[in-house]
Amino acid sequence: MARTRYASDPGLIARMGATMFLLGLVFTGFVLALFFVLDYYGSRHGGGGGGSGLVVFAVLIGAAVAFGGYYWSDKIALNTARARLVTPQQAPELHGIIDRICALADMPKPRVAISPMNMPNAFATGRSSKVAVVCVTQGLLQRLDPRELEGVLAHEMSHVAHKDVAVMTIASFLGIVAALLVRMGFYAELFGGGRGRGGGRGGNNQNALPVMLLVMLVGVVVYAISFLLIRLLSRYRELSADRSGALLTGQPSARASALVKVTGDMARIPTRDLRQAEPLNAFYFAPALSGKSGDMSLSNLFSTHPSLQKRLAQLDKISKQLGSAS
């Protein structure tokens, strides 16, 4: 956790630790199981150690993809949003709000960018506070007043202070490796893994099919487990950013007003435009595409963000706490 004046969140720290521990256990079991299954099959059918080589190759590729996402997350996100960096002279009001938040939080100032999208939203990314960038869309600047905009930006900069990009990148590593192993295992069997000792494909294909299906099944299960764990952590970190941002600025009502405006206006954005913005869903202040409001719905289980009702209820609780303390 970064040393700033953002309120510490023991619940977030505990969930980060628990998620990493569980993902580590699942990853270790997954790799060991694949080593055993693929090497056992290879030794029985003349394949040698090709199975273990496949696992090592997938892990290396997955690590490279995760490292690239971690190291260049700011450039990837800005390119996806078609955003450009702006100077204090080009966007004085936006820079002024961020300067105030940085002073309140005692943290380095991130770079500031504006996306031309009409969809009202914002995101922050970057592997550390030294290379972080906060981006807002033109749609957000046109719809929010300065207090509401400050609430949104305090939320986004909380993600930077809590190193959320690094945590979520590491957490996603297992899902990347699982998906790669399933695909590589499938194509390895499809294009050569099932050749018999005499060069034919007939009898050995029947032996290879159960192994291939087992590898794919294990990969799907592991990917599903990692996906759900990451989604649970993602939803909690959004609540944590709402909470720490509201406590920093002392204006939870402004953040609640911004949430209602952004979510309401999002419903009027064409679905095609929302789908184009969906790759940045996990970064956004509010999801570009979300399910119905019911907390128990399947779409909310898979969502990167908690429901609007849950976020507003938390902000209302903080507002009452701040009111009683004053």
Secondary structure, DSSP 8 states (H G I E B T S, - for coil): ---SSS---HHHHHHHHHHHHHHHHHHHHHHHHHHHHHHHHHHHTT-TTHHHHHHHHHHHHHHHHHHHHHHTHHHHHHHHHT-EE--TTTSHHHHHHHHHHHHHHT----EEEEE--SS--EEEE-SSTTS-EEEEEHHHHHH--HHHHHHHHHHHHHHHHTTHHHHHHHHHHHHHHHHHHHHHHHHHIIIIIT--TTS--HHHHHHHHHHHHHHHHHHHHHHHHHHHHHHHHHHHHHHHHHHHHHHHHT-HHHHHHHHHHHHHHHTTS-HHHHHHHGGGTTTBSS-SS---S-TTSHHHHS-SS--HHHHHHHHHHHHHHHHHH-
